Amino acid sequence: MRTVLDPTGERQAPARALLPRPTSLQGRTVGLLDISKARGDVVLDRLAELLRADGAMVRRYRKPTFARVAPVDLRHEITEQCEVVIEALAD
């Protein structure tokens, strides 16, 4: 069993089922979401290199600010274009 933590500040986070994870990222489109915190781009730059070396296609996205949730149109774009998403949380 896995516990998923929800950083939205809710006292009781709603239960969410985990989606199945792909066995490999080779040939898949991976979205890298920079939440606009300091040095998140550094982490994602290196991760993009590693993913591409393993055969993944990488698309980059950036939230306008880390203080708010991603805009609906950005979330929709990521959903339409990516099979997997990795979000960078760095300072």
VEXTI-724661 format. One record per residue: residue in three letters; x, y, z of N, C-alpha, C, CB in turn. Coordinates in steps of 0.001 Angstrom, whole numbers, plus 500000, padded with zeros to 6 digits. Glycine has a CB too. Example, Ala and Ser with C-alpha at 12.3 -4.5 7.8 and 13.67 -1.06 7.14 Angstrom:
BEGIN
ALA513190494310507800512300495500507800513200496700507800511308495527509046
SER512850497750507080513670498940507140512900500030507870514084499402505725
This chain:
BEGIN
MET500835498826500000500000500000500000500880501237500000499049499998501205
ARG500508502235499221501249503484499141500415504616499723501645503795497684
THR501068505550500340500403506735500845500783507902499951500781507012502328
VAL499796508613499438500031509780498601499701511009499442499170509733497277
LEU500681511896499585500479513118500350500024514227499427501761513523501090
ASP499052514993499873498490516085499096498918517407499738496932515975499014
PRO499772518198499051500308519420499660499366520626499586501601519774498998
THR498092520426499397497165521552499235496688522135500557495975521117498431
GLY497101521584501687496733522145502973495391521669503505496718523612502875
GLU494800520689502860493528520158503352493787519331504600492815519304502263
ARG492875519389505555493034518595506774492844517108506485492037519056507848
GLN491904516795505635491654515407505255491621515339503729490310514869505882
ALA492705514894503138492782514812501680491858513714501167494234514550501223
PRO491201513943500025490338512899499462491163511691499022489530513451498271
ALA490587510524499146491263509299498716491375509301497194490500508031499213
ARG492530508980496717492771508930495273493482507633494937493605510153494797
ALA492985506952493939493632505719493495494829506073492621492631504807492721
LEU495921505340492792497090505536491944496820504990490549498328504860492558
LEU497295505701489555497193505219488183498288504193487936497295506391487168
PRO498063503261487026499111502283486733500346502975486157498591501212485750
ARG501504502529486575502762503097486103503255502312484892503826503091487228
PRO503810503010483881504363502274482732505613501505483157504698503246481560
THR505849500384482516507025499584482842508301500212482302506870498177482294
SER508168501040481271509316501699480663508884503072480144509913500831479515
LEU509812504009480090509520505326479521510029505441478079510147506426480389
GLN510681504409477594511198504422476229510063504607475234511967503126475926
GLY510205505613474373509199505890473356507986506647473869508752504619472748
ARG507922506926475153506792507660475727507110509149475786506450507128477138
THR506039509944475808506197511387475948506079511741477422505140512160475100
VAL507158512313477962507220512679479370507187514196479480508494512097480048
GLY506241514709480230506162516139480474506894516497481746504711516595480551
LEU507737517519481690508447518005482863507864519360483228509989518097482606
LEU507249519436484392506586520657484830507440521382485856505204520344485412
ASP507907522556485485508660523432486381507638524307487094509733524303485599
ILE507620524262488435506614525032489162507063526468489431506289524345490473
SER508187526882488866508713528251488970509383528549490303507606529236488752
LYS509893527538490968510701527775492169512168527776491746510427526682493282
ALA512973528431492548514398528566492239515062527208492031515109529324493357
ARG515817527107490976516633525950490603515851524713490172517498525587491739
GLY514541524822490063513769523705489528514180523376488105512284524017489579
ASP514535524419487343514975524210485965516277523421485899515147525546485262
VAL517150523591486887518416522855486918518138521358487073519324523365488075
VAL517241521030487978516862519636488191516250519056486918515871519515489370
LEU515337519822486313514648519310485123515565519231483909513454520185484799
ASP516535520132483793517495520048482684518232518707482722518511521223482748
ARG518714518338483890519450517077484025518528515875483824520126516998485403
LEU517339515959484372516381514875484208516014514691482739515125515143485038
ALA515856515796482009515548515718480574516659514994479823515343517129479984
GLU517913515293480168519052514602479537518963513096479766520393515142480090
LEU518722512714481011518662511286481357517492510584480671518548511114482874
LEU516347511243480639515177510647479989515393510477478494513942511501480237
ARG515957511492477859516224511394476409517228510283476119516754512741475858
ALA518235510147476969519229509082476789518583507702476906520360509222477825
ASP517492507609477662516770506338477806515671506155476766516168506245479187
GLY515567507087475809514624506913474716513269507569474892514420505500474498
ALA513114508404475905511841509105476101511834510408475297511598509396477611
MET510652510830474900510472512146474294510068513091475424509388512121473129
VAL510729514240475512510507515145476638509889516452476172511819515418477371
ARG508868516876476895508235518185476662508340518975477957506723518038476200
ARG508652520264477842508835521102479038507666522070479192510172521887478960
TYR507279522279480449506198523204480788506624523987482022504843522445481036
ARG506027525157482214506348525993483380505092526694483872507448527035483034
LYS504853526576485178503754527314485798504141528783485884503412526744487211
PRO503176529705485794503493531127485923504031531479487312502258531961485626
THR503564530789488343504016531037489707503830529780490541503253532226490336
PHE504725529593491507504593528413492370503492528582493405505911528126493071
ALA503027529810493595502063530095494652500629529685494310502095531554494968
ARG500371529319493085499012528945492681499058527632491887498351530083491830
VAL497900526993491812497826525779490989498047526144489525496454525061491172
ALA498435525170488741498641525404487309497326525812486660499217524141486619
PRO497374526780485739496148527193485042495507526007484306496457528335484042
VAL494202526065484174493445524985483540493958524699482135491959525334483491
ASP494227525735481345494686525492479973496056524825479945494736526802479195
LEU496930525120480899498230524450480971498039522982481348499157525157481995
ARG497179522711482306496911521321482698496309520539481530495959521274483917
HIS495420521177480793494811520518479632495873520211478572493691521404479028
GLU496746521184478302497814520986477311498703519807477703498665522268477168
ILE499091519744478960499937518648479436499207517317479296500354518879480906
THR497947517280479669497143516060479577497045515556478140495744516308480134
GLU496874516473477207496735516107475796498053515659475169496178517276475016
GLN499178516183475642500457515959474969501372514936475632501176517237474871
CYS501079514541476868502011513689477613501346512432478154502623514467478756
GLU502162511391478271501705510148478869502111510056480335502255508959478096
VAL503181510755480679503733510747482035504140512185482351504964509746482169
VAL503977512601483612504374513953484021505234513862485279503122514855484272
ILE506302514648485282507156514776486454507174516260486816508618514214486186
GLU506929516536488087506875517912488559508104518177489427505556518185489352
ALA508802519308489161510021519632489924509687520529491091511073520308489026
LEU510138520120492267509992520926493469511399521139494019509041520236494532
ALA511997522267493726513357522529494185513488523970494641514375522225493077
ASP514460524209495465514802525552495927516301525724495918514238525817497332
